[in-house]
């Protein structure tokens, strides 16, 4: 199976290791600390889903499975919409941060809405075809998920850092492909893809000789207002 407990386990370990390596090779770029740590968080997120798989397959206790499901959903639906714009905001020059701020505000609203839905609903997880199918009882799901994508992918695409923009393009492309294929497994499949693609940013930090990304809006990054 392409997406399985083994896939989550191996992918999570690899992405976590890449993130740890990136954190060890920041070369003084303190503004990139969250970017470097992002693959670690996504890698641990996939390792957590391994426990969800094992519970659904009868290899782990119900308590462990339920706890792992809540951790997975809280990170995917509550943390990420705010975390991603924050990550982008921290690496932008001061003059460009106003472009990212609306995405961060939107992310906070989406996070609060999804948290309220989870608290008042009955989140569940079930085995699907090549994925874990999650449900949180979300009403107006298309609208909310659209806002979720706008906050996360939109903030990446609005960045002045070329590698971050490409990360946004890759994840937006994944949304377009995955959403029609498995609506109930979108959270599982997209988070898996995001974890793998985040390794590209970590590898950039590891291999970069200049110690800094080139900015798309170079003039804006060096203007007197900044």
Beta strands, then each sheet from edge to edge (+ up, - down):
strand 1: 124-127
strand 2: 132-135
sheet 1: 1+ 2-
end
